[in-house]
Amino acid sequence: MNSATILWGVLFGSFGAGYFLYGKKRGMVMPLACGLALMVFPYFVTNTILLVAIGAALVVLPFVVRL
């Protein structure tokens, strides 16, 4: 792990915490699930480019799919 991976993980984790709290407060499934995924997946992905790609997709997903 390098510092870029750690910083991207912290950034996506903070987005995940926000999505999780928003989804829980509003009772919406998609932001809740994406928030949980954003908080957990940086622990399992070590490649920085893959980390950014998955994180960006999960950040945009609640705006594309409304559940």
N, C-alpha and C positions, 0 to 999 in steps of 0.2 A: 504494500500500500504506500502510496505517496501522498503528498499534501494536497494535490488537486483532487484526488479521490475522496479524501476526508472532507474537504470543503464542499464539494458537490453533494456529498452525502448529508452534510449538515443543512445545506440549502434545500434539498428535496425533503428532508425530514421536517423542516419548518413549514414548508408548503403542505406537507402531509398532516401536520398537527392542525393547521388552519382548516384544511378540508374536512378533517375528521370532526372537529368541533362544530363546524358549520353543518355538516351532514347530520350529526347527532341532534343539534338544536332544531333543525328544520324537519327532521324525519325523512331525509332523502337518502336513498341507498347508494347512488353512484358517487357522490362526494365522500360519503362515509367509507366505501370500499376503496376508492382511489387514495384517500388519506391514509388508510391503514397500509395499503401497498407501498405508498411513498415513504412511510416511516420504516418499513421492514426490509424492502428490497436492497438498500445500499449495503446491508450486512452480507449479502450473498453474491453481489456482483463486484469483481475486482478490476475489471477493465474500464478505464475512464470513459472511453468513447461509448461503450455499451451502456454505462451508467447514465450518461447524459441523454442518450437516445431513449432509453426506457423511461427515465424521469420526465423528459419533455413530453412523451406520449401520455404518461399518466397525469401530468398537469393539464393537458389540453382535453383529455377524454371527458371530463364532466361537462364541458361546454358543447361537446359534439353529441353525446348521448345523454338524454334527459330521462332519468328514472325516478 
